[in-house]
């Protein structure tokens, strides 16, 4: 795998070693798109009962609960985590106390490395494996395996798009300039103000070095604008309701519609079970508060925007990546995402409405006036 000038990894074939078997082409989920088939699904709204896990999770802590179920069967869990250079890579753990590295979103495309081969080695020994990731990563795994395993549980996270690892590296360089020090953790979706207001936090030894919300953090603004995403995300073939995985998980921002007690600004997760195995796991997990909901209702109330979101190419994308490779990070982000008075006012309004308990009401009024597509998390 080799990175291009935008920082995205692409496969390079070693023609000296290639035996022209065409197996990579025959199993590729993009070259061989599977027709989407309607099947029985179960829908759930969940929230972890452990307040610490809930606080550390992006939404309702569903993934940790599912992972704990697999580890309880002496299994291993694969997910995206930072390495010691803050590069997002897939890895695995087999202890509950190590699951924290997978919690919180990672808005950077993760490196799969050799984890498909590692997962297969465990599966061939009859060891339970939970593999989580974006829909494309999961379909890649399933095509790689070429057969089903009873002890494999697959969980895909609804994905908006994959932003460039090089943009993330430039952002890290910028933050080292701003903070004047190294750091050991970065939270893309910290619940600093609660679940309702997405925010970026940078920490060292559990102490906050930097904290800004979605209105005033340059990386979050770049990501949600679509300027930094992988080109293939604009024509993603994995945005579909009926998926090949066992479970699909994503945010539940509309929790008040389902349960007012869970509407406590601590987060909740929507879950779609696509298989009997997925349904069995959700039934057996007892560390979650669970509400079973009609799958059609889950999608309808969410406006289908997260599952089937359609992205347009940002008009400044080409010039952004040209500047990325020649400009100082601070000047780059200031050029494309300057922090204006409007941004600061938006942030102040969000924080004020959260403190007054009016955030959901104001957001719903905003959606009614300008549409759901214009809302920022």
BALOBA-1460 file (C-alpha; in Angstrom, 3 decimals):
// residues 377
<rec num="1" residu="x" x="0.000" y="0.000" z="0.000"/>
<rec num="2" residu="x" x="1.418" y="3.370" z="-1.009"/>
<rec num="3" residu="x" x="0.179" y="6.866" z="-0.162"/>
<rec num="4" residu="x" x="-0.516" y="9.319" z="-2.978"/>
<rec num="5" residu="x" x="0.151" y="13.059" z="-2.689"/>
<rec num="6" residu="x" x="-3.217" y="13.486" z="-0.900"/>
<rec num="7" residu="x" x="-2.170" y="10.990" z="1.770"/>
<rec num="8" residu="x" x="-4.557" y="8.163" z="0.810"/>
<rec num="9" residu="x" x="-3.258" y="4.597" z="0.587"/>
<rec num="10" residu="x" x="-3.647" y="2.665" z="-2.663"/>
<rec num="11" residu="x" x="-2.485" y="-0.859" z="-3.576"/>
<rec num="12" residu="x" x="0.602" y="-1.191" z="-5.732"/>
<rec num="13" residu="x" x="1.085" y="-4.551" z="-7.479"/>
<rec num="14" residu="x" x="4.565" y="-6.012" z="-7.465"/>
<rec num="15" residu="x" x="4.633" y="-7.287" z="-11.038"/>
<rec num="16" residu="x" x="7.688" y="-9.438" z="-10.325"/>
<rec num="17" residu="x" x="5.807" y="-11.467" z="-7.703"/>
<rec num="18" residu="x" x="2.310" y="-11.354" z="-9.273"/>
<rec num="19" residu="x" x="1.261" y="-14.715" z="-10.773"/>
<rec num="20" residu="x" x="-1.741" y="-13.229" z="-12.638"/>
<rec num="21" residu="x" x="-4.297" y="-15.313" z="-10.730"/>
<rec num="22" residu="x" x="-6.697" y="-12.317" z="-10.733"/>
<rec num="23" residu="x" x="-8.005" y="-13.337" z="-7.295"/>
<rec num="24" residu="x" x="-7.703" y="-9.774" z="-5.950"/>
<rec num="25" residu="x" x="-9.886" y="-8.525" z="-8.807"/>
<rec num="26" residu="x" x="-12.349" y="-11.410" z="-8.460"/>
<rec num="27" residu="x" x="-13.033" y="-10.724" z="-4.768"/>
<rec num="28" residu="x" x="-12.886" y="-6.907" z="-4.857"/>
<rec num="29" residu="x" x="-16.216" y="-5.608" z="-3.453"/>
<rec num="30" residu="x" x="-16.095" y="-2.535" z="-5.717"/>
<rec num="31" residu="x" x="-15.401" y="-4.409" z="-8.959"/>
<rec num="32" residu="x" x="-17.944" y="-7.071" z="-7.950"/>
<rec num="33" residu="x" x="-20.842" y="-5.212" z="-6.358"/>
<rec num="34" residu="x" x="-23.336" y="-7.442" z="-4.581"/>
<rec num="35" residu="x" x="-26.969" y="-6.650" z="-5.233"/>
<rec num="36" residu="x" x="-28.693" y="-5.398" z="-2.110"/>
<rec num="37" residu="x" x="-31.267" y="-7.915" z="-0.871"/>
<rec num="38" residu="x" x="-34.133" y="-7.079" z="1.474"/>
<rec num="39" residu="x" x="-33.935" y="-9.134" z="4.669"/>
<rec num="40" residu="x" x="-35.316" y="-9.236" z="8.179"/>
<rec num="41" residu="x" x="-33.803" y="-6.597" z="10.429"/>
<rec num="42" residu="x" x="-34.182" y="-5.662" z="14.070"/>
<rec num="43" residu="x" x="-33.712" y="-2.121" z="15.327"/>
<rec num="44" residu="x" x="-32.530" y="-1.008" z="18.758"/>
<rec num="45" residu="x" x="-31.786" y="2.200" z="20.617"/>
<rec num="46" residu="x" x="-29.198" y="1.533" z="23.316"/>
<rec num="47" residu="x" x="-27.209" y="3.230" z="26.052"/>
<rec num="48" residu="x" x="-24.467" y="1.655" z="28.174"/>
<rec num="49" residu="x" x="-25.285" y="1.353" z="31.873"/>
<rec num="50" residu="x" x="-21.701" y="2.147" z="32.927"/>
<rec num="51" residu="x" x="-21.435" y="5.952" z="33.180"/>
<rec num="52" residu="x" x="-17.648" y="5.960" z="32.632"/>
<rec num="53" residu="x" x="-17.866" y="3.903" z="29.442"/>
<rec num="54" residu="x" x="-20.756" y="6.063" z="28.266"/>
<rec num="55" residu="x" x="-18.730" y="9.236" z="28.861"/>
<rec num="56" residu="x" x="-15.754" y="7.892" z="26.895"/>
<rec num="57" residu="x" x="-17.863" y="6.609" z="23.989"/>
<rec num="58" residu="x" x="-18.815" y="8.595" z="20.911"/>
<rec num="59" residu="x" x="-22.516" y="7.899" z="21.355"/>
<rec num="60" residu="x" x="-24.180" y="5.262" z="23.555"/>
<rec num="61" residu="x" x="-21.381" y="2.765" z="24.164"/>
<rec num="62" residu="x" x="-22.891" y="-0.012" z="22.020"/>
<rec num="63" residu="x" x="-19.569" y="-1.093" z="20.548"/>
<rec num="64" residu="x" x="-17.953" y="-1.616" z="23.957"/>
<rec num="65" residu="x" x="-20.895" y="-3.760" z="25.061"/>
<rec num="66" residu="x" x="-20.699" y="-5.898" z="21.910"/>
<rec num="67" residu="x" x="-16.922" y="-6.192" z="22.293"/>
<rec num="68" residu="x" x="-17.292" y="-7.259" z="25.937"/>
<rec num="69" residu="x" x="-19.659" y="-10.026" z="24.797"/>
<rec num="70" residu="x" x="-17.016" y="-11.387" z="22.401"/>
<rec num="71" residu="x" x="-14.173" y="-11.137" z="24.925"/>
<rec num="72" residu="x" x="-16.447" y="-12.983" z="27.350"/>
<rec num="73" residu="x" x="-16.231" y="-15.887" z="24.913"/>
<rec num="74" residu="x" x="-12.412" y="-15.718" z="25.061"/>
<rec num="75" residu="x" x="-12.436" y="-13.917" z="21.728"/>
<rec num="76" residu="x" x="-10.490" y="-11.029" z="20.209"/>
<rec num="77" residu="x" x="-11.707" y="-7.613" z="19.080"/>
<rec num="78" residu="x" x="-10.376" y="-5.697" z="16.078"/>
<rec num="79" residu="x" x="-10.890" y="-1.961" z="15.756"/>
<rec num="80" residu="x" x="-9.253" y="1.374" z="14.935"/>
<rec num="81" residu="x" x="-6.819" y="2.875" z="17.450"/>
<rec num="82" residu="x" x="-3.896" y="5.298" z="17.594"/>
<rec num="83" residu="x" x="-0.344" y="4.002" z="17.521"/>
<rec num="84" residu="x" x="2.404" y="5.826" z="19.451"/>
<rec num="85" residu="x" x="2.747" y="8.339" z="16.588"/>
<rec num="86" residu="x" x="-1.012" y="9.123" z="16.612"/>
<rec num="87" residu="x" x="-1.491" y="7.272" z="13.315"/>
<rec num="88" residu="x" x="-4.876" y="5.512" z="13.114"/>
<rec num="89" residu="x" x="-4.383" y="1.785" z="12.541"/>
<rec num="90" residu="x" x="-6.445" y="-1.353" z="12.963"/>
<rec num="91" residu="x" x="-5.296" y="-3.647" z="15.752"/>
<rec num="92" residu="x" x="-6.788" y="-6.189" z="18.153"/>
<rec num="93" residu="x" x="-7.175" y="-6.709" z="21.904"/>
<rec num="94" residu="x" x="-8.377" y="-9.623" z="24.035"/>
<rec num="95" residu="x" x="-8.919" y="-7.899" z="27.397"/>
<rec num="96" residu="x" x="-11.851" y="-5.731" z="28.453"/>
<rec num="97" residu="x" x="-9.535" y="-3.183" z="30.054"/>
<rec num="98" residu="x" x="-7.931" y="-2.526" z="26.650"/>
<rec num="99" residu="x" x="-11.180" y="-1.677" z="24.865"/>
<rec num="100" residu="x" x="-10.801" y="2.009" z="25.745"/>
<rec num="101" residu="x" x="-8.403" y="2.517" z="22.810"/>
<rec num="102" residu="x" x="-11.283" y="1.796" z="20.412"/>
<rec num="103" residu="x" x="-13.735" y="4.200" z="22.025"/>
<rec num="104" residu="x" x="-14.449" y="7.615" z="20.468"/>
<rec num="105" residu="x" x="-14.536" y="8.260" z="16.719"/>
<rec num="106" residu="x" x="-11.347" y="8.426" z="14.645"/>
<rec num="107" residu="x" x="-11.863" y="10.882" z="11.768"/>
<rec num="108" residu="x" x="-8.930" y="9.588" z="9.738"/>
<rec num="109" residu="x" x="-8.809" y="6.608" z="7.410"/>
<rec num="110" residu="x" x="-7.292" y="3.707" z="9.354"/>
<rec num="111" residu="x" x="-4.557" y="1.450" z="8.051"/>
<rec num="112" residu="x" x="-5.782" y="-2.159" z="7.831"/>
<rec num="113" residu="x" x="-2.247" y="-3.569" z="7.724"/>
<rec num="114" residu="x" x="-2.224" y="-7.353" z="8.208"/>
<rec num="115" residu="x" x="-5.337" y="-7.521" z="10.383"/>
<rec num="116" residu="x" x="-7.397" y="-9.438" z="7.789"/>
<rec num="117" residu="x" x="-4.786" y="-12.209" z="7.872"/>
<rec num="118" residu="x" x="-4.623" y="-12.051" z="11.675"/>
<rec num="119" residu="x" x="-8.412" y="-12.300" z="11.973"/>
<rec num="120" residu="x" x="-8.448" y="-15.311" z="9.640"/>
<rec num="121" residu="x" x="-5.759" y="-17.056" z="11.704"/>
<rec num="122" residu="x" x="-7.908" y="-16.694" z="14.846"/>
<rec num="123" residu="x" x="-11.059" y="-17.824" z="13.033"/>
<rec num="124" residu="x" x="-9.366" y="-20.914" z="11.616"/>
<rec num="125" residu="x" x="-8.542" y="-21.907" z="15.214"/>
<rec num="126" residu="x" x="-12.199" y="-21.521" z="16.219"/>
<rec num="127" residu="x" x="-11.556" y="-18.358" z="18.261"/>
<rec num="128" residu="x" x="-14.306" y="-15.738" z="18.328"/>
<rec num="129" residu="x" x="-13.465" y="-12.580" z="16.393"/>
<rec num="130" residu="x" x="-15.226" y="-9.224" z="16.403"/>
<rec num="131" residu="x" x="-14.083" y="-7.072" z="13.497"/>
<rec num="132" residu="x" x="-15.310" y="-3.491" z="13.350"/>
<rec num="133" residu="x" x="-14.753" y="-0.672" z="10.895"/>
<rec num="134" residu="x" x="-16.301" y="1.234" z="8.026"/>
<rec num="135" residu="x" x="-18.669" y="-0.601" z="5.647"/>
<rec num="136" residu="x" x="-16.021" y="-0.815" z="2.906"/>
<rec num="137" residu="x" x="-13.466" y="-2.280" z="5.326"/>
<rec num="138" residu="x" x="-15.952" y="-4.907" z="6.487"/>
<rec num="139" residu="x" x="-16.990" y="-5.970" z="2.995"/>
<rec num="140" residu="x" x="-13.292" y="-6.135" z="2.145"/>
<rec num="141" residu="x" x="-12.762" y="-8.529" z="5.059"/>
<rec num="142" residu="x" x="-15.707" y="-10.731" z="4.085"/>
<rec num="143" residu="x" x="-14.508" y="-11.013" z="0.472"/>
<rec num="144" residu="x" x="-10.966" y="-11.743" z="1.695"/>
<rec num="145" residu="x" x="-12.200" y="-14.605" z="3.889"/>
<rec num="146" residu="x" x="-14.296" y="-16.129" z="1.059"/>
<rec num="147" residu="x" x="-16.308" y="-18.248" z="3.476"/>
<rec num="148" residu="x" x="-18.495" y="-17.761" z="6.540"/>
<rec num="149" residu="x" x="-17.429" y="-18.420" z="10.118"/>
<rec num="150" residu="x" x="-19.860" y="-19.015" z="12.949"/>
<rec num="151" residu="x" x="-17.383" y="-17.418" z="15.367"/>
<rec num="152" residu="x" x="-17.051" y="-14.164" z="13.348"/>
<rec num="153" residu="x" x="-19.079" y="-11.123" z="14.370"/>
<rec num="154" residu="x" x="-18.911" y="-8.109" z="12.048"/>
<rec num="155" residu="x" x="-19.916" y="-4.584" z="13.075"/>
<rec num="156" residu="x" x="-19.838" y="-1.653" z="10.679"/>
<rec num="157" residu="x" x="-20.040" y="1.951" z="11.803"/>
<rec num="158" residu="x" x="-22.138" y="4.247" z="9.626"/>
<rec num="159" residu="x" x="-19.561" y="6.349" z="7.833"/>
<rec num="160" residu="x" x="-19.901" y="9.859" z="6.456"/>
<rec num="161" residu="x" x="-16.582" y="9.645" z="4.562"/>
<rec num="162" residu="x" x="-12.879" y="8.888" z="5.085"/>
<rec num="163" residu="x" x="-10.715" y="12.010" z="5.500"/>
<rec num="164" residu="x" x="-7.062" y="12.089" z="4.488"/>
<rec num="165" residu="x" x="-4.454" y="10.805" z="6.984"/>
<rec num="166" residu="x" x="-2.080" y="13.451" z="5.607"/>
<rec num="167" residu="x" x="-4.520" y="16.229" z="6.511"/>
<rec num="168" residu="x" x="-4.752" y="14.706" z="9.982"/>
<rec num="169" residu="x" x="-0.941" y="14.673" z="10.265"/>
<rec num="170" residu="x" x="-0.792" y="18.345" z="9.246"/>
<rec num="171" residu="x" x="-3.424" y="19.117" z="11.872"/>
<rec num="172" residu="x" x="-1.380" y="17.307" z="14.525"/>
<rec num="173" residu="x" x="1.656" y="19.380" z="13.517"/>
<rec num="174" residu="x" x="-0.456" y="22.515" z="13.884"/>
<rec num="175" residu="x" x="-1.648" y="21.515" z="17.340"/>
<rec num="176" residu="x" x="1.927" y="20.853" z="18.467"/>
<rec num="177" residu="x" x="2.693" y="24.437" z="17.433"/>
<rec num="178" residu="x" x="-0.340" y="25.753" z="19.324"/>
<rec num="179" residu="x" x="0.114" y="23.727" z="22.519"/>
<rec num="180" residu="x" x="3.903" y="23.787" z="22.423"/>
<rec num="181" residu="x" x="4.121" y="20.162" z="23.515"/>
<rec num="182" residu="x" x="3.420" y="16.559" z="22.562"/>
<rec num="183" residu="x" x="0.143" y="14.886" z="23.515"/>
<rec num="184" residu="x" x="-1.044" y="11.316" z="23.961"/>
<rec num="185" residu="x" x="-4.745" y="11.461" z="23.099"/>
<rec num="186" residu="x" x="-7.098" y="13.247" z="20.749"/>
<rec num="187" residu="x" x="-10.884" y="12.992" z="20.995"/>
<rec num="188" residu="x" x="-12.830" y="13.909" z="17.862"/>
<rec num="189" residu="x" x="-16.173" y="13.595" z="19.595"/>
<rec num="190" residu="x" x="-15.474" y="14.523" z="23.192"/>
<rec num="191" residu="x" x="-18.555" y="14.990" z="25.379"/>
<rec num="192" residu="x" x="-17.001" y="18.055" z="26.987"/>
<rec num="193" residu="x" x="-20.352" y="19.854" z="26.681"/>
<rec num="194" residu="x" x="-22.298" y="16.618" z="26.465"/>
<rec num="195" residu="x" x="-23.432" y="14.539" z="23.506"/>
<rec num="196" residu="x" x="-25.391" y="17.272" z="21.752"/>
<rec num="197" residu="x" x="-22.377" y="19.366" z="20.732"/>
<rec num="198" residu="x" x="-19.509" y="17.596" z="18.911"/>
<rec num="199" residu="x" x="-16.129" y="18.906" z="19.963"/>
<rec num="200" residu="x" x="-12.406" y="18.256" z="19.585"/>
<rec num="201" residu="x" x="-10.218" y="17.770" z="22.628"/>
<rec num="202" residu="x" x="-6.466" y="17.191" z="22.823"/>
<rec num="203" residu="x" x="-5.028" y="15.753" z="26.015"/>
<rec num="204" residu="x" x="-1.790" y="14.736" z="27.626"/>
<rec num="205" residu="x" x="-1.834" y="12.459" z="30.667"/>
<rec num="206" residu="x" x="-5.603" y="13.033" z="30.904"/>
<rec num="207" residu="x" x="-5.200" y="16.825" z="31.125"/>
<rec num="208" residu="x" x="-6.844" y="19.090" z="28.547"/>
<rec num="209" residu="x" x="-4.407" y="21.012" z="26.348"/>
<rec num="210" residu="x" x="-6.904" y="22.159" z="23.735"/>
<rec num="211" residu="x" x="-10.645" y="22.149" z="23.313"/>
<rec num="212" residu="x" x="-12.819" y="23.608" z="20.563"/>
<rec num="213" residu="x" x="-16.215" y="22.789" z="19.128"/>
<rec num="214" residu="x" x="-17.265" y="21.952" z="15.594"/>
<rec num="215" residu="x" x="-17.687" y="25.658" z="14.790"/>
<rec num="216" residu="x" x="-14.152" y="26.677" z="15.724"/>
<rec num="217" residu="x" x="-11.927" y="23.642" z="15.154"/>
<rec num="218" residu="x" x="-10.307" y="23.683" z="11.713"/>
<rec num="219" residu="x" x="-10.032" y="19.913" z="11.312"/>
<rec num="220" residu="x" x="-13.678" y="19.241" z="12.135"/>
<rec num="221" residu="x" x="-14.717" y="22.029" z="9.796"/>
<rec num="222" residu="x" x="-12.572" y="20.577" z="7.006"/>
<rec num="223" residu="x" x="-14.022" y="17.112" z="7.503"/>
<rec num="224" residu="x" x="-17.677" y="18.113" z="7.630"/>
<rec num="225" residu="x" x="-17.232" y="20.423" z="4.629"/>
<rec num="226" residu="x" x="-16.050" y="17.422" z="2.587"/>
<rec num="227" residu="x" x="-12.877" y="19.143" z="1.401"/>
<rec num="228" residu="x" x="-10.522" y="16.521" z="2.886"/>
<rec num="229" residu="x" x="-12.308" y="13.261" z="2.020"/>
<rec num="230" residu="x" x="-11.205" y="10.381" z="-0.200"/>
<rec num="231" residu="x" x="-12.471" y="10.704" z="-3.819"/>
<rec num="232" residu="x" x="-14.114" y="7.255" z="-3.769"/>
<rec num="233" residu="x" x="-16.369" y="8.379" z="-0.891"/>
<rec num="234" residu="x" x="-18.242" y="10.580" z="-3.378"/>
<rec num="235" residu="x" x="-19.429" y="7.457" z="-5.201"/>
<rec num="236" residu="x" x="-19.475" y="4.986" z="-2.317"/>
<rec num="237" residu="x" x="-21.207" y="1.693" z="-3.174"/>
<rec num="238" residu="x" x="-21.547" y="0.713" z="0.478"/>
<rec num="239" residu="x" x="-24.168" y="3.296" z="1.451"/>
<rec num="240" residu="x" x="-27.144" y="0.985" z="1.774"/>
<rec num="241" residu="x" x="-29.659" y="-0.197" z="4.307"/>
<rec num="242" residu="x" x="-29.278" y="-3.970" z="3.888"/>
<rec num="243" residu="x" x="-25.631" y="-4.699" z="4.643"/>
<rec num="244" residu="x" x="-23.413" y="-7.778" z="4.642"/>
<rec num="245" residu="x" x="-22.421" y="-7.323" z="8.293"/>
<rec num="246" residu="x" x="-24.130" y="-8.679" z="11.403"/>
<rec num="247" residu="x" x="-24.658" y="-5.278" z="13.023"/>
<rec num="248" residu="x" x="-24.619" y="-1.620" z="11.979"/>
<rec num="249" residu="x" x="-24.209" y="1.082" z="14.624"/>
<rec num="250" residu="x" x="-24.493" y="4.861" z="14.480"/>
<rec num="251" residu="x" x="-25.498" y="8.000" z="16.382"/>
<rec num="252" residu="x" x="-28.945" y="8.550" z="17.822"/>
<rec num="253" residu="x" x="-29.315" y="12.310" z="18.039"/>
<rec num="254" residu="x" x="-33.127" y="12.043" z="18.055"/>
<rec num="255" residu="x" x="-33.286" y="10.038" z="21.277"/>
<rec num="256" residu="x" x="-36.128" y="12.153" z="22.701"/>
<rec num="257" residu="x" x="-38.450" y="10.627" z="20.096"/>
<rec num="258" residu="x" x="-37.877" y="7.151" z="21.508"/>
<rec num="259" residu="x" x="-37.240" y="7.597" z="25.210"/>
<rec num="260" residu="x" x="-37.269" y="10.778" z="27.248"/>
<rec num="261" residu="x" x="-35.284" y="9.158" z="30.108"/>
<rec num="262" residu="x" x="-32.364" y="8.460" z="27.767"/>
<rec num="263" residu="x" x="-32.493" y="12.044" z="26.510"/>
<rec num="264" residu="x" x="-29.926" y="13.126" z="29.097"/>
<rec num="265" residu="x" x="-27.219" y="14.577" z="26.791"/>
<rec num="266" residu="x" x="-24.981" y="11.563" z="27.497"/>
<rec num="267" residu="x" x="-25.447" y="9.785" z="24.160"/>
<rec num="268" residu="x" x="-27.319" y="6.870" z="22.622"/>
<rec num="269" residu="x" x="-26.691" y="4.498" z="19.730"/>
<rec num="270" residu="x" x="-28.881" y="3.166" z="16.958"/>
<rec num="271" residu="x" x="-28.306" y="-0.482" z="16.062"/>
<rec num="272" residu="x" x="-29.530" y="-2.479" z="13.077"/>
<rec num="273" residu="x" x="-29.191" y="-6.258" z="13.326"/>
<rec num="274" residu="x" x="-28.997" y="-7.812" z="9.840"/>
<rec num="275" residu="x" x="-28.498" y="-11.474" z="10.809"/>
<rec num="276" residu="x" x="-29.735" y="-14.027" z="13.303"/>
<rec num="277" residu="x" x="-26.280" y="-13.939" z="14.910"/>
<rec num="278" residu="x" x="-26.527" y="-10.190" z="15.341"/>
<rec num="279" residu="x" x="-29.983" y="-10.487" z="16.889"/>
<rec num="280" residu="x" x="-28.768" y="-13.197" z="19.283"/>
<rec num="281" residu="x" x="-25.869" y="-11.045" z="20.463"/>
<rec num="282" residu="x" x="-28.122" y="-8.042" z="21.076"/>
<rec num="283" residu="x" x="-30.533" y="-10.236" z="23.046"/>
<rec num="284" residu="x" x="-27.799" y="-11.699" z="25.249"/>
<rec num="285" residu="x" x="-26.077" y="-8.406" z="26.100"/>
<rec num="286" residu="x" x="-27.282" y="-7.175" z="29.502"/>
<rec num="287" residu="x" x="-25.046" y="-4.128" z="30.100"/>
<rec num="288" residu="x" x="-27.143" y="-1.946" z="27.801"/>
<rec num="289" residu="x" x="-30.399" y="-0.110" z="28.296"/>
<rec num="290" residu="x" x="-32.286" y="-1.274" z="25.202"/>
<rec num="291" residu="x" x="-35.387" y="-0.192" z="23.359"/>
<rec num="292" residu="x" x="-36.441" y="-2.337" z="20.421"/>
<rec num="293" residu="x" x="-37.699" y="-0.147" z="17.589"/>
<rec num="294" residu="x" x="-39.057" y="-0.874" z="14.132"/>
<rec num="295" residu="x" x="-36.118" y="-0.520" z="11.682"/>
<rec num="296" residu="x" x="-38.262" y="1.564" z="9.334"/>
<rec num="297" residu="x" x="-38.883" y="4.005" z="12.174"/>
<rec num="298" residu="x" x="-35.175" y="4.306" z="12.990"/>
<rec num="299" residu="x" x="-34.404" y="5.268" z="9.404"/>
<rec num="300" residu="x" x="-37.449" y="7.464" z="8.941"/>
<rec num="301" residu="x" x="-36.843" y="9.528" z="12.051"/>
<rec num="302" residu="x" x="-33.201" y="9.947" z="11.082"/>
<rec num="303" residu="x" x="-34.241" y="11.163" z="7.658"/>
<rec num="304" residu="x" x="-32.015" y="8.420" z="6.156"/>
<rec num="305" residu="x" x="-29.307" y="11.095" z="6.054"/>
<rec num="306" residu="x" x="-26.672" y="9.117" z="7.931"/>
<rec num="307" residu="x" x="-27.212" y="5.766" z="6.186"/>
<rec num="308" residu="x" x="-27.590" y="7.074" z="2.627"/>
<rec num="309" residu="x" x="-25.990" y="10.509" z="2.735"/>
<rec num="310" residu="x" x="-24.996" y="11.838" z="-0.711"/>
<rec num="311" residu="x" x="-21.864" y="13.989" z="-0.780"/>
<rec num="312" residu="x" x="-20.825" y="16.493" z="-3.435"/>
<rec num="313" residu="x" x="-17.233" y="17.303" z="-4.307"/>
<rec num="314" residu="x" x="-16.036" y="20.450" z="-2.562"/>
<rec num="315" residu="x" x="-15.299" y="23.151" z="-5.180"/>
<rec num="316" residu="x" x="-11.941" y="23.993" z="-3.544"/>
<rec num="317" residu="x" x="-10.809" y="20.399" z="-2.985"/>
<rec num="318" residu="x" x="-8.077" y="20.384" z="-5.670"/>
<rec num="319" residu="x" x="-6.526" y="23.657" z="-4.558"/>
<rec num="320" residu="x" x="-6.743" y="22.581" z="-0.899"/>
<rec num="321" residu="x" x="-4.627" y="19.474" z="-1.531"/>
<rec num="322" residu="x" x="-2.173" y="21.431" z="-3.684"/>
<rec num="323" residu="x" x="-1.665" y="23.875" z="-0.820"/>
<rec num="324" residu="x" x="-1.544" y="21.023" z="1.709"/>
<rec num="325" residu="x" x="1.787" y="19.887" z="0.328"/>
<rec num="326" residu="x" x="3.455" y="23.287" z="0.248"/>
<rec num="327" residu="x" x="1.946" y="25.503" z="2.956"/>
<rec num="328" residu="x" x="2.576" y="25.761" z="6.678"/>
<rec num="329" residu="x" x="-0.315" y="23.969" z="8.498"/>
<rec num="330" residu="x" x="-1.411" y="27.117" z="10.319"/>
<rec num="331" residu="x" x="-1.523" y="29.176" z="7.135"/>
<rec num="332" residu="x" x="-3.309" y="26.342" z="5.311"/>
<rec num="333" residu="x" x="-6.167" y="26.077" z="7.792"/>
<rec num="334" residu="x" x="-6.399" y="29.845" z="8.211"/>
<rec num="335" residu="x" x="-6.740" y="30.216" z="4.441"/>
<rec num="336" residu="x" x="-9.552" y="27.699" z="4.016"/>
<rec num="337" residu="x" x="-11.194" y="27.731" z="7.443"/>
<rec num="338" residu="x" x="-10.589" y="31.066" z="9.172"/>
<rec num="339" residu="x" x="-12.234" y="31.511" z="12.550"/>
<rec num="340" residu="x" x="-14.628" y="34.400" z="12.050"/>
<rec num="341" residu="x" x="-16.895" y="36.279" z="14.421"/>
<rec num="342" residu="x" x="-19.803" y="34.273" z="12.989"/>
<rec num="343" residu="x" x="-18.083" y="31.018" z="14.019"/>
<rec num="344" residu="x" x="-17.521" y="32.304" z="17.529"/>
<rec num="345" residu="x" x="-21.136" y="33.446" z="17.845"/>
<rec num="346" residu="x" x="-22.380" y="30.032" z="16.655"/>
<rec num="347" residu="x" x="-20.244" y="28.354" z="19.293"/>
<rec num="348" residu="x" x="-21.484" y="30.693" z="22.027"/>
<rec num="349" residu="x" x="-25.132" y="30.131" z="21.042"/>
<rec num="350" residu="x" x="-24.693" y="26.361" z="21.067"/>
<rec num="351" residu="x" x="-23.090" y="26.336" z="24.511"/>
<rec num="352" residu="x" x="-25.695" y="28.730" z="25.915"/>
<rec num="353" residu="x" x="-28.655" y="26.682" z="24.637"/>
<rec num="354" residu="x" x="-27.096" y="23.501" z="26.057"/>
<rec num="355" residu="x" x="-26.660" y="25.108" z="29.474"/>
<rec num="356" residu="x" x="-30.249" y="26.381" z="29.374"/>
<rec num="357" residu="x" x="-31.557" y="22.974" z="28.308"/>
<rec num="358" residu="x" x="-32.915" y="24.405" z="25.044"/>
<rec num="359" residu="x" x="-30.512" y="22.865" z="22.542"/>
<rec num="360" residu="x" x="-32.854" y="20.190" z="21.139"/>
<rec num="361" residu="x" x="-35.701" y="22.680" z="20.785"/>
<rec num="362" residu="x" x="-33.545" y="25.258" z="18.986"/>
<rec num="363" residu="x" x="-32.019" y="22.565" z="16.733"/>
<rec num="364" residu="x" x="-35.453" y="21.284" z="15.689"/>
<rec num="365" residu="x" x="-36.577" y="24.813" z="14.860"/>
<rec num="366" residu="x" x="-33.389" y="25.295" z="12.820"/>
<rec num="367" residu="x" x="-33.984" y="22.035" z="10.907"/>
<rec num="368" residu="x" x="-37.555" y="23.118" z="10.153"/>
<rec num="369" residu="x" x="-36.363" y="26.452" z="8.764"/>
<rec num="370" residu="x" x="-33.242" y="25.477" z="6.766"/>
<rec num="371" residu="x" x="-33.407" y="21.685" z="6.427"/>
<rec num="372" residu="x" x="-31.623" y="18.751" z="8.036"/>
<rec num="373" residu="x" x="-28.801" y="18.703" z="5.461"/>
<rec num="374" residu="x" x="-27.519" y="22.047" z="6.781"/>
<rec num="375" residu="x" x="-27.234" y="20.980" z="10.409"/>
<rec num="376" residu="x" x="-23.782" y="20.543" z="11.945"/>
<rec num="377" residu="x" x="-23.220" y="17.957" z="14.686"/>
